[in-house]
Amino acid sequence: MKNIVILISGRGSNMEAIIRALHAEAWPARIAAVISNTAKAAGLATAKDAGIVTQVVAQGEYGDRLSYDAALLEAIDRYSPDLLVLAGFMRILTAEFVRHYEGRIINIHPSLLPSFTGLNTHERAIEAGVRLHGATVHFVTPELDAGPIIAQAVVPVLPDDTEAALAARVLEQEHRLYPRVVRRFVEGKIRLQDGRVVFDDTINTPGEYVLTGDFS
Ligand code: GRF
């Protein structure tokens, strides 16, 4: 049984999608804890309602990034994580923290990386006039939103799209994509090797890691 620890900062809809899939599909894993950097994260209540241990490591209590990340790491490691899932965790992590979890820390980013790293990705995609947009699940490395890509989901950008409409279209795909990747990781079918993503031999359909939204 693998231990998953999920880090959130907000509404936690990706976390919820993972919880739901784990329960529905009986993965060889359990969610050992959901940890937030703020007590205000709405997702904490969702996790509690699902019977999952929650914890807040409040950022205000620590003077600098290094001491915060050291405290966070200590809290996480009490749950012996095999996989650390960032699900809307709104902090830039120190290289020390990231290196400690090398090969077992993943993130979902709301764009087709390497395009649109950082914030306001949907607004920037509309402004740039791209026709395709989406979400990326990647291993986390010290450089922001630049780790090896595991899987991507693609949606169209429509001519009259608003930021909210595009965000909702992408989020729907995030909720399909992220649980699928987490499941494959805990099944031992995905790993990081020499800075590259390696898939288990039994997976030879690229479609497993490329999802498309509705283009009709
Ligand atoms: C998602 O769009 C995710 O891609 C990004 O932050 C958002 C989190 O949403 N990293 P939620 O908290 O999972 O609902």
Residues whose N, C-alpha, C, O or C-beta is under 5 A from the ligand:
A	BS01	GRF	G10 R11 G12 S13 N14 M15 A87 G88 I108 H109 P110
